[in-house]
């Protein structure tokens, strides 16, 4: 074989059992497994970006098709489909660096950067059952402890999403079902509070503040009582909406424990949706404009965390993490009337995946938090065509490629939460059930 031109190389991948695996700038065979595959690699830059076209395929896709190269091409495989594959050497890949480690005297459940500042807040609970709001500040040489506030009940979750840039108020949910909004400059008393649920508030999210989505500032909470409630802090006492997927309380049906909630599709004052995940594996997408369940599915394992890649655009991608070492990425742009949204499932961490957080500066990069104490950095690569036609000629979504960029083991206990700094690319704070707070720095994200 020889290159067809100076900028294009034809490579025959000989897939016939075990053997060596190699690739270079010139044409060369690669031993993988199963069938014969012809690929055309087009080198775009010194950073080694290739376009790969699978022109023939039979049998099962070889799992080690590009073994030894830091990229991932995974099912679903389509005949004559194109994938954008980015190849990185060890020196070019992002690195996750542990910058700071600090032990705390309480259980940490959540952490959030205070917008437009070098400070962050850690939420948790002391062994005696009281809650803790802990504020820290980063400086050039150290991480300083600013203040600690103890409250009556342990805090489970928090968000700045519904607050204005000027106020930067923190909304929290606690183990007693109370929703509170705090001015962190005067944390003695909440500026807004009510008994939102009869049991613990497992998850909270906000939209409409901090320029994160059009429309009114609203907060959504999910609780062990099975209810998902929508709140407007300008309206006292009563929720804007209550969503009980299996029927209202008292009708004899069992309400599932809601573990996670997330806002999305807040692209206009009229459009807005809420995704909710439950302990039985249900995911439900509530359309707040029509007040109906737009879509639902089930993963058979509890859904630990949901997050849209961006709240303030038309729905693009949704990541769902589950109990048994699996996360799912949904393409939310195209909804098929029978099959719903196209998705891809990947295994990671060898344990429960507690959380997923998208990088604010690049919505195609996200981090997952594992139950064995590790972090994994992923990058989503879009397919050439985001839709295809089914047998009836109707559009169905196509999921892209998900590429593992880097991972790092931080400890032996689950990483309960992570939050990216919205102001500093690659800076993140994490908390774990080992009662530790850590600050990590991820390098070379500007090259992705």
C-alpha positions, 0 to 999 in steps of 0.5 A: 500500500501507499498513500493516495496523496500527500495529505491522505493515507489509506490504512487497512486494518487487518482484524484477524485475531490477536496481534500487535497494534500500531499506527503511524503517519504512513500506511501500515497494517493493524491487527485487531479482531474479527472482520476486515475494515478499511479506514481513511485517516486524514491528518489535519494538524500536528495535534493529530486530528483524523477523520475516520471512515468505516467503509466495510464492516461485518460481525461485531465491532472490534473492541481494540480497534484503535488500541494503543491510541488515546481515543475511543471509537465505540458502538453504535457502528453504522456502515459507511459512517464517519467519526471525528476522532482526536488522537493525543499523545501522553504529553498532549492529554489533559492532566488532573492535578491535586492542588489542595487537600484538607480534612474536615470534621463533618460529612460533606455532601455538596460544594459550590463555587461562589460566582465571580469570586475566589471563594467556594462553599462546602455543605454538610452535616456534623455527627450530631445532626446539625448542618454546616455551611463552610466558606473557603477562599483561594489565594496565591499560596494557600486556601484560607478558611473564611467562616463556618455557620452551623444550623439545625439540620444537615444540608444535602444540596445547594445551588446559586443558579436562581440568584442574580449576579449582584446578590449571589444567594445560595439556595439549600435543601436539608435533611428536614425538607426545608428550602432556604436561601442564604445571603452568605455575607449575613448567614445568620438568618435565611432571606427565604425559607419554607418547609418544602417537603415532608422528607429530605431534599435530595437534590436542588437546581436553579435557573434564571439567575447568573445569566443561566437561562431566560425567564423567571428565577426558579428553583426545583427540588427533588425529595425522598417523598417522591415529589418534584416541586418548582419554586419562585422565591418571589412567591411565598409559601406555595410552589409554582408546580408540583410533579408527582409522576405516579399520582398524587399522594394518598391514591394508594400508589407508591411514590419513588425516591427522587434522587436528582433534578436538573433544569434544561431547555431554558432558551426563552421565557416560554420554554423550560423543562425539568429532568428528574431521576429516581431510585428505581431507574426512572428518568422523566422529562417534565415540560413546564410550558405544557405541564406534562411528561414529555418523555420517560425511560428506565435504566433498572438502576437508581439514577444518581445524577442528571445534568444538561450540558447547558441550561440556557440553550435548546436541549442538546445533551443530557448525562445520567449517572447510575448505581452500577458503574454506568453513565448514559449520554442522550442526544436531546436534539431529536426526539423519535415518537417511538424510540425517544432520544438516542443514547449511548451507555458507558461503564466507568469507575467500577462502582457507583457514579455519583455525579457528572459536571460539564465544564462551563467553558466547553459543554462537550467536556465533563467530569464523572465522580466515582464511588471508589474515589476517582475522577474521570474526564470525558470529551464528547465528539459529535457525529458527522450527521446528528440524525438519520432516517428510520425504516418509516422515513422519520428522523432519529437521533445519532449519538457521537463518540465519548472519549476518556481523556484522563482519570485520577484516583483521589481516595478510597471513599466516594466522591460525593460532589464536584463543581467547576469554577465558572471563572477559571478554566480547569479549576474545580473543588470536590468533596468526598465521604472521607470528610475531605475537601480537595481542589483539583486543576485540569490542564490543557483544556483549552486544546480540546 
